[in-house]
Amino acid sequence: MKQAILFAAFVCGAYFAKAQTPTPREIPTPRPPPVLAERPTSTRTPTATPTPAPGIVETYKIVNGMKIQATVYNVEDGRPHRVAIVIHGGSYSGGGMETSVAEDLSGYGFMGVAIEYRLAPPHTEMDFPAHPFPGQSDIRDDGHYPEQTDDVRDAIVHYRNDPRSNGQVVVIGGSAGGSHSLYLAGTGTPGYDMPDHAVLLSCGISNLADPNQYALDCVDGETCPSAAVTNYLDIPDPAPLPPAGSDLVLAQDATPTHWMHVGMCPFWAMCSSKDSLGIPTSTGFNIHSYYPNNTEGVLENGENGIVPTALAIGLRQSSARVPETGSFKATIVDVSVHTHSFGYWDQVKSEVIPWISAPIPR
């Protein structure tokens, strides 16, 4: 596995903030967290159980009569389990529950929870008949910011307080789900709506105001970063220019890297060596993106992405096998063909699962 994963060997130099790059703000006022009893956490390397838990579809939130659901995989052994919430991608406008990953995690002692959340248009997967009636169209809900991150936040709170949970929650997000994971890692309150550990697989857009994302040339058959972001925010697409005025303020507010701070939970950001358009820019790696047909794309500019932003605010890049306070990990996963998000889960899980199973650093 170590040969398969290339740890980012470069340390970003000076971080040059563009005029449009978000200005650091105060962290939102913490909400009062519930009192949670400390429970012991094993430090042993987890091993898979031979029989995975069956999946149960349940509702974790109701909005105007619409059920927002999750599929839960939990081994019924009479003990509470650490929760692993799996957050799907889909350009903020599509996608469904990543049940195979949640099921996989349940075999390693987690309560695996694959969630759905409201989507931006066309939100087909959240409309009837793909989704139980009523769906988003039935309640006239278009899932723009901040509804999606609100749903993820509520899922964290709900399952942290679930009687099957030990009160500890980690998140694994792919693409847009990675963006939402980082947003909650930065805006949440520890022990309440902040995850305890976060893994970001091909983080969709980490900086929704980044001029480098809007300057990318889009092609048919590939998600266009500027189009995905502006549809999510419900603003006009100004590409090749970045948003301005009130649209810029909104993009800044929705930007996960805007809310990063030294007190956030440890996170691990990854992208593949042949990832989709905009992902290297988002993660903070100056490497080529690739198209689904394996054609090499543009050399991307990650100067405003996760890695340089994390270093600029004082987070420490770690190579440890366990999460550390005030630190993050960043990895380029070596692949032979175009691979994105949960597409390389099987390749990285042997190192990710011990990392998210480790004790929560205090």
C-alpha positions in Angstrom: 0.0 0.0 0.0 2.9 2.4 0.9 4.2 1.9 -2.7 0.8 2.7 -4.1 0.4 6.0 -2.2 2.8 8.9 -2.8 2.8 11.2 0.1 2.9 14.8 -0.9 6.7 15.5 -0.9 6.6 19.1 -1.4 5.9 21.8 1.1 4.1 24.8 -0.4 6.0 28.0 -0.4 4.5 31.4 0.3 0.8 31.4 0.0 -0.3 34.3 -2.2 -3.9 35.2 -1.6 -5.8 36.6 -4.5 -8.1 39.6 -4.1 -11.0 37.2 -4.4 -9.6 34.7 -1.9 -11.6 34.7 1.3 -10.4 36.8 4.2 -10.1 34.8 7.5 -13.1 35.3 9.8 -14.0 34.4 13.3 -15.1 30.9 13.8 -18.9 30.7 14.3 -20.1 30.9 17.9 -20.1 27.3 19.3 -23.4 25.7 20.0 -23.8 24.2 23.4 -22.7 20.5 23.0 -24.4 17.7 24.8 -22.6 16.1 27.7 -21.1 12.8 26.4 -19.5 10.2 28.6 -15.9 9.3 27.7 -15.7 5.7 26.4 -12.6 3.7 25.9 -11.3 3.3 22.4 -9.2 0.4 21.3 -5.7 1.1 19.8 -5.5 -2.3 18.1 -5.4 -2.5 14.3 -8.9 -3.4 13.2 -9.6 -6.6 11.4 -12.6 -7.3 9.2 -15.3 -9.6 10.5 -16.4 -12.4 8.1 -20.1 -11.4 7.9 -21.0 -7.8 7.3 -24.0 -6.3 9.1 -27.3 -6.0 7.1 -28.2 -2.5 6.0 -31.3 -0.8 7.5 -32.8 2.2 5.8 -33.9 4.8 8.3 -34.8 8.5 8.5 -32.4 10.9 10.2 -34.2 14.1 9.4 -37.6 15.3 8.0 -37.9 18.6 6.0 -41.4 19.7 5.1 -42.6 16.1 5.1 -39.7 14.8 3.0 -37.7 12.1 4.7 -33.9 12.4 4.4 -32.5 8.9 4.9 -29.5 6.9 5.6 -28.6 3.2 5.3 -27.1 2.0 8.5 -24.8 -1.1 8.9 -24.3 -1.9 12.6 -23.1 -5.2 14.1 -25.5 -6.0 16.9 -23.1 -7.2 19.5 -24.6 -5.3 22.5 -21.8 -2.7 22.4 -21.8 0.9 21.2 -19.7 1.6 18.1 -17.8 4.5 16.7 -19.9 6.0 13.8 -18.4 6.3 10.3 -20.6 8.6 8.1 -20.0 8.1 4.4 -20.9 11.2 2.3 -21.4 10.7 -1.4 -20.4 13.0 -4.2 -22.1 14.0 -7.4 -21.2 17.6 -8.3 -23.6 18.9 -5.5 -26.5 18.0 -7.8 -26.6 14.2 -8.0 -25.4 10.9 -6.5 -26.8 8.5 -3.9 -25.8 6.7 -0.7 -22.4 5.0 -0.8 -23.7 1.9 0.8 -20.9 -0.4 -0.2 -18.3 1.7 1.7 -20.6 2.0 4.8 -21.1 -1.8 4.7 -17.4 -2.3 4.4 -16.7 -0.2 7.4 -19.2 -2.1 9.6 -17.0 -5.1 9.1 -14.2 -3.3 11.0 -16.2 -2.4 14.1 -17.8 0.8 12.9 -21.5 1.7 12.7 -21.4 2.4 9.0 -23.8 5.1 7.9 -24.3 6.0 4.3 -26.3 9.2 4.1 -28.3 11.1 1.5 -28.7 14.8 1.6 -30.7 17.4 -0.4 -29.2 18.2 -3.8 -29.0 21.2 -6.1 -31.0 20.9 -9.4 -31.8 18.6 -11.1 -31.7 16.5 -7.8 -33.1 13.5 -9.7 -32.1 11.0 -7.0 -34.0 13.0 -4.4 -37.2 13.2 -6.5 -40.1 10.8 -6.6 -40.1 8.0 -7.8 -36.3 7.5 -7.2 -36.8 8.8 -3.7 -39.9 8.1 -1.5 -42.7 10.6 -1.9 -42.6 13.5 -1.3 -39.3 14.3 -2.9 -37.5 17.6 -3.3 -39.5 18.8 -6.3 -42.7 18.0 -4.5 -41.8 20.3 -1.6 -40.2 22.8 -4.0 -36.8 22.6 -2.4 -33.7 23.1 -4.6 -31.0 22.2 -2.2 -28.8 25.3 -2.5 -26.3 26.3 0.1 -26.5 25.9 3.0 -29.1 23.1 2.9 -26.6 20.4 2.0 -24.2 21.2 4.8 -27.1 21.6 7.2 -28.2 18.0 6.4 -24.6 16.7 6.9 -24.4 18.6 10.2 -27.7 17.2 11.4 -26.6 13.7 10.4 -23.5 14.1 12.6 -25.5 15.3 15.6 -28.2 12.6 15.1 -25.8 9.7 15.0 -23.5 11.0 17.7 -26.4 10.8 20.0 -27.8 7.5 18.7 -28.0 4.8 21.4 -26.0 2.5 19.1 -23.2 5.0 19.0 -20.3 5.4 21.4 -20.5 9.2 20.9 -17.6 9.4 18.4 -18.2 10.2 14.7 -15.8 10.2 11.8 -16.7 11.2 8.3 -15.5 10.0 4.9 -16.6 12.2 2.0 -16.0 11.8 -1.7 -15.9 14.7 -4.2 -18.8 17.0 -3.1 -19.1 14.9 0.0 -15.4 15.7 0.7 -16.2 19.4 0.5 -19.0 19.0 2.9 -16.8 17.0 5.3 -14.2 19.7 5.3 -16.8 22.4 5.9 -18.1 20.7 9.0 -14.6 20.0 10.2 -14.0 23.8 10.1 -17.4 25.1 11.3 -18.5 22.5 13.8 -18.1 22.5 17.5 -16.0 19.6 19.0 -18.2 16.9 20.6 -21.3 18.2 18.9 -21.4 18.8 15.1 -17.7 18.7 14.3 -16.5 15.2 13.2 -13.7 13.7 15.3 -11.7 12.7 12.2 -12.4 13.5 8.5 -11.2 11.8 5.3 -11.6 13.7 2.0 -11.4 11.6 -1.1 -11.0 14.0 -4.1 -12.5 17.0 -2.3 -15.0 18.5 -4.8 -14.4 22.3 -4.4 -12.6 23.4 -1.3 -12.5 27.1 -2.2 -15.7 28.2 -4.0 -14.2 31.7 -4.7 -10.9 30.4 -6.1 -10.1 32.2 -9.4 -8.1 29.1 -10.6 -11.3 27.0 -10.6 -13.2 29.5 -12.7 -10.3 29.8 -15.2 -10.4 26.0 -16.0 -11.6 25.1 -19.5 -14.5 22.7 -19.3 -15.2 19.9 -21.8 -18.2 17.8 -22.6 -18.6 14.7 -20.5 -16.6 16.1 -17.5 -18.0 18.1 -14.5 -17.3 21.8 -14.9 -16.2 23.2 -11.6 -17.6 26.7 -12.1 -20.9 25.3 -13.3 -21.2 22.9 -10.4 -20.4 25.6 -7.8 -22.7 28.3 -9.2 -25.5 25.8 -9.5 -25.0 24.9 -5.8 -24.9 28.5 -4.8 -27.7 29.6 -7.1 -25.7 32.4 -8.7 -24.8 33.2 -12.4 -21.7 31.5 -13.7 -19.1 34.3 -14.3 -16.4 32.0 -15.7 -13.6 32.6 -16.7 -13.8 35.3 -14.0 -14.5 34.5 -10.4 -17.6 35.8 -8.6 -17.8 39.4 -7.5 -19.9 41.5 -5.1 -22.6 39.7 -3.2 -22.0 36.5 -5.1 -18.4 36.6 -3.9 -19.5 37.0 -0.3 -21.8 34.0 -0.7 -19.0 31.9 -2.3 -16.7 32.9 0.6 -19.3 31.9 3.2 -19.8 28.5 1.5 -16.0 27.9 1.2 -14.7 25.1 3.4 -11.1 26.4 3.4 -12.4 29.8 4.6 -13.4 28.2 7.9 -10.3 26.1 8.5 -8.5 26.8 11.9 -6.0 25.2 14.2 -8.7 23.8 16.5 -10.4 21.8 13.8 -10.4 18.0 13.8 -7.5 16.1 12.1 -8.2 15.5 8.4 -6.7 13.5 5.6 -7.0 15.0 2.1 -6.4 12.8 -1.0 -6.6 13.0 -4.7 -5.5 10.4 -7.3 -2.6 11.0 -9.6 -5.1 11.0 -12.5 -8.1 12.7 -10.9 -10.9 14.8 -12.4 -10.8 18.4 -13.5 -10.5 20.8 -10.6 -9.6 18.2 -8.0 -5.8 19.0 -7.9 -6.7 22.7 -7.6 -9.1 22.0 -4.8 -6.7 19.7 -2.9 -3.7 22.0 -3.4 -1.5 19.9 -5.7 0.2 21.3 -8.8 -0.4 18.2 -11.0 -2.3 17.4 -14.1 -5.9 16.5 -14.0 -7.2 13.8 -16.3 -10.3 13.2 -18.3 -12.5 10.1 -18.0 -11.0 8.7 -21.3 -7.5 8.9 -19.5 -6.4 11.9 -21.6 -4.0 14.2 -19.7 -5.6 17.5 -18.9 -4.2 20.9 -17.9 -1.5 21.3 -15.2 -3.5 22.7 -12.4 -2.7 25.5 -9.9 -3.3 24.5 -6.3 -2.1 27.6 -4.7 -5.5 28.4 -3.1 -6.3 24.7 -2.2 -6.5 22.7 1.0 -2.7 22.0 1.5 -1.3 25.6 1.2 -4.3 27.0 3.1 -3.8 24.5 6.0 0.0 25.3 6.2 -0.7 29.1 6.0 -3.0 29.0 9.1 -0.6 27.0 11.1 -1.7 23.4 10.7 1.1 20.9 10.6 1.4 18.3 7.8 1.7 14.9 9.4 3.0 11.6 8.1 1.9 9.7 11.3 -0.3 6.6 11.0 -2.7 8.1 13.6 -4.4 11.5 13.8 -2.6 14.2 15.6 -3.9 17.4 17.1 -3.4 20.5 15.0 -2.4 18.4 11.9 -3.5 17.1 8.6 -2.4 14.5 6.1 -2.2 15.0 2.3 -1.7 12.2 -0.2 -1.6 11.7 -3.9 -2.8 8.2 -4.6 -0.9 6.6 -7.5 -3.3 5.1 -10.1 -2.8 3.9 -13.7 -6.1 5.2 -15.1 -8.4 8.1 -14.4 -9.8 7.5 -10.8 -11.9 9.7 -8.7 -13.3 9.8 -5.2 -14.5 6.4 -3.9 -13.1 4.9 -7.0 -9.8 4.3 -5.2 -11.4 3.4 -1.8 -10.2 -0.2 -2.0 -6.7 1.0 -2.7 -6.5 3.2 0.4 -8.7 1.6 3.0 -6.0 -0.5 4.5 -4.4 2.7 5.8 -7.5 4.8 6.2 -9.3 2.4 8.4 -6.6 2.2 11.1 -6.3 6.0 11.0 -10.0 6.6 11.6 -10.0 3.8 14.2 -7.3 5.4 16.3 -8.0 7.2 19.6 -9.2 10.8 19.2 -6.4 13.2 20.1 -7.1 15.7 22.8 
